[in-house]
Amino acid sequence: MDTKLLTSPADLRVMIAAANDDSGNHVLWVDVGGGVHLTMTGDDATLVGADSRCQVRLRLAHFEKGDGMVGTEAALDTELVGDLYAVLLHHWILARDAAPGVIHIDLDDPDSGPGWTATEVAVVDEALLSQLKLQQTQ
């Protein structure tokens, strides 16, 4: 299991490249401290080898074996990595004010979340864009 506090899409790219798409299903998740994990899952999408002391805060839908969402080819897909990074950052910012518990993120509907209003999402998206622009200028 790889754990990292992501500071850029490049960090996520390294994490995705290190995973083997042919070895099994994977899930990208964030613990309550902001550590990002890419963990292999069982066939039933339960986390395999996840440290029970790490509490899951955000969890993306699992990536099925062989679907190209992890591995070296996936890491070279700039759009995929950028989208995943933006979804993680977007939901991490919103999670601060959400009720305790795991927030499941559907990649087909990345704006899904625990009842956020359009105004809340717009404010977070504006903050996200500002942060991404800042990172690009550094």
C-alpha positions as CSV (number, residue, x, y, z in Angstrom):
1,M,0.0,0.0,0.0
2,D,1.4,3.4,-1.0
3,T,0.5,6.4,1.1
4,K,1.2,10.0,0.2
5,L,0.1,13.5,0.9
6,L,-0.4,14.7,-2.7
7,T,0.9,18.1,-3.6
8,S,0.6,17.9,-7.3
9,P,-0.8,15.7,-10.1
10,A,2.8,14.4,-10.5
11,D,2.6,12.8,-7.1
12,L,-0.5,11.0,-8.1
13,R,1.1,10.0,-11.4
14,V,3.9,8.2,-9.5
15,M,1.4,6.4,-7.3
16,I,-0.6,5.2,-10.3
17,A,2.5,4.1,-12.2
18,A,3.6,1.9,-9.3
19,A,0.4,-0.1,-9.4
20,N,0.0,-3.2,-11.6
21,D,-3.2,-3.1,-13.5
22,D,-3.1,-6.9,-14.1
23,S,-2.6,-7.9,-10.5
24,G,-6.2,-7.1,-9.4
25,N,-8.8,-4.5,-8.6
26,H,-7.6,-1.2,-7.0
27,V,-9.2,1.6,-5.0
28,L,-8.0,5.2,-4.6
29,W,-8.9,6.5,-1.2
30,V,-8.0,9.2,1.3
31,D,-7.7,8.7,5.1
32,V,-8.9,11.2,7.7
33,G,-5.4,12.8,7.8
34,G,-5.3,13.5,4.1
35,G,-3.0,10.6,3.2
36,V,-3.8,9.3,-0.3
37,H,-3.7,5.5,-0.8
38,L,-3.9,3.3,-3.8
39,T,-4.7,-0.2,-2.5
40,M,-5.5,-3.5,-4.2
41,T,-9.0,-4.7,-3.3
42,G,-10.5,-8.1,-3.1
43,D,-13.1,-9.3,-5.6
44,D,-15.8,-7.8,-3.4
45,A,-14.0,-4.4,-3.4
46,T,-12.9,-4.6,0.3
47,L,-9.6,-3.1,1.0
48,V,-6.8,-5.7,1.1
49,G,-4.0,-5.0,3.5
50,A,-5.3,-1.6,4.5
51,D,-4.1,-0.6,7.9
52,S,-7.1,-0.7,10.3
53,R,-5.7,2.3,12.1
54,C,-6.2,4.5,8.9
55,Q,-9.8,5.6,8.8
56,V,-11.2,6.0,5.3
57,R,-12.6,9.5,4.6
58,L,-13.0,9.5,0.8
59,R,-13.2,6.5,-1.4
60,L,-13.4,6.4,-5.2
61,A,-15.2,3.6,-7.0
62,H,-12.8,0.7,-7.5
63,F,-10.8,0.3,-10.6
64,E,-11.3,-3.2,-12.0
65,K,-8.4,-5.4,-13.0
66,G,-7.3,-4.7,-16.6
67,D,-9.4,-1.5,-17.1
68,G,-6.4,0.7,-17.6
69,M,-6.9,3.0,-14.6
70,V,-3.6,2.1,-12.9
71,G,-0.2,1.2,-14.1
72,T,2.4,2.8,-16.3
73,E,0.1,3.4,-19.3
74,A,-2.5,5.0,-17.0
75,A,0.2,7.2,-15.5
76,L,1.0,8.6,-18.9
77,D,-2.6,9.6,-19.5
78,T,-2.4,13.3,-18.5
79,E,-6.1,13.8,-18.7
80,L,-6.9,10.8,-16.4
81,V,-4.3,11.8,-13.8
82,G,-5.5,15.4,-13.9
83,D,-9.1,14.4,-13.5
84,L,-8.4,12.1,-10.6
85,Y,-6.3,14.7,-8.9
86,A,-9.1,17.4,-9.3
87,V,-11.7,15.0,-8.0
88,L,-9.7,14.1,-5.0
89,L,-8.9,17.7,-4.2
90,H,-12.5,18.8,-4.8
91,H,-13.9,16.2,-2.5
92,W,-11.2,16.6,0.1
93,I,-12.0,20.3,0.5
94,L,-15.8,19.5,0.7
95,A,-15.2,16.7,3.2
96,R,-14.1,19.1,5.9
97,D,-17.7,20.2,6.4
98,A,-19.4,16.9,5.7
99,A,-20.8,14.6,8.4
100,P,-18.3,12.0,9.7
101,G,-18.0,8.7,7.8
102,V,-16.8,7.5,4.4
103,I,-17.7,9.6,1.4
104,H,-18.0,7.4,-1.7
105,I,-17.2,9.1,-5.0
106,D,-18.7,7.9,-8.2
107,L,-16.3,8.7,-11.1
108,D,-19.2,8.8,-13.5
109,D,-20.7,11.7,-11.4
110,P,-17.6,13.4,-9.8
111,D,-19.8,16.1,-8.3
112,S,-21.7,13.6,-6.2
113,G,-21.3,14.0,-2.5
114,P,-23.3,14.2,0.7
115,G,-25.9,16.7,-0.3
116,W,-23.7,19.7,-1.2
117,T,-25.5,22.7,-2.7
118,A,-24.6,24.1,-6.1
119,T,-23.2,27.2,-4.3
120,E,-21.0,25.1,-2.1
121,V,-19.6,23.2,-5.1
122,A,-19.0,26.5,-7.0
123,V,-17.1,28.0,-4.1
124,V,-15.0,24.9,-3.7
125,D,-14.4,24.7,-7.5
126,E,-13.2,28.4,-7.5
127,A,-10.8,27.6,-4.6
128,L,-9.6,24.5,-6.4
129,L,-8.9,26.5,-9.6
130,S,-7.0,29.1,-7.6
131,Q,-4.9,26.4,-6.0
132,L,-4.2,24.6,-9.3
133,K,-3.2,27.9,-10.9
134,L,-0.9,28.6,-8.0
135,Q,0.8,25.2,-8.4
136,Q,1.2,25.7,-12.1
137,T,3.1,29.0,-11.6
138,Q,5.5,27.5,-9.1
